[in-house]
Amino acid sequence: MSRAYYMITNNPLVITSTYKNIDIVPVKTLGIMDVLMTTRDFLHQGHRLITHPLTGSLKPNENPYKSVLISKKQDVCDFNDIAILEQCIASAEKFIKGKALPKYCDRKSNDFMLVDQLLIEGSLK
């Protein structure tokens, strides 16, 4: 059976989970910028945003984990999706500029992973 979506994520909890109709695209870096940039690359290939790239109320310089759901089917570029993604990148850059990502203890890091996982799984319902 062909899967309908890609999940672009740097969240180890999401990467190791199994979701119906979703192929995981793992991003190996901590922090959300590479997730956003990878998502942008897919959008330029004609994939569509399914979830907003900056869901939740955590600032990009607080939560190092991000998961974004996009279509697997390619079509013509949707410039509205690209504009949304570019706005998210600009917003994230404002929060991150000049600030190093805090080094969290394992417990707090796991909490951030769980928050991201719950946000993305909530959108799947």
C-alpha positions, 0 to 999 in steps of 0.5 A: 500500500502506498503511503500518502504523507511524509513526516519531516522530523528531528524528534527521535520519538516520532522517528521511531514511531509507526504511523499509518500512511506516513513515511518518516523523513528524519532530520539528524540535527537538533533545532528546528531550522533544518526541519524547516529548510528540509520542508521548504525543499520538499515544497519546492518539489511540489509537495503540500503542507498538511500541518503548520510548521510552527504549531504549538506555543513553544518558541523556536529557541526553546523546543529543539524538536519539530515535526511537519506533515506534508503530502507525498503526492507532488503537484505544481508548487503552491506559492501560498505554502511556500510563503507560509514556510518562508514566514515560519523560517523568518520568525524562527530566525528572529527567535534564534538569532544570537541565542544558543539552544539551551542544553537541557537535561534528559528529562526536560529534553524528553518532555520537549520530544513528547510535546512535539509528538503530541502536537503532531499526533493531535493533528493526525486525528 
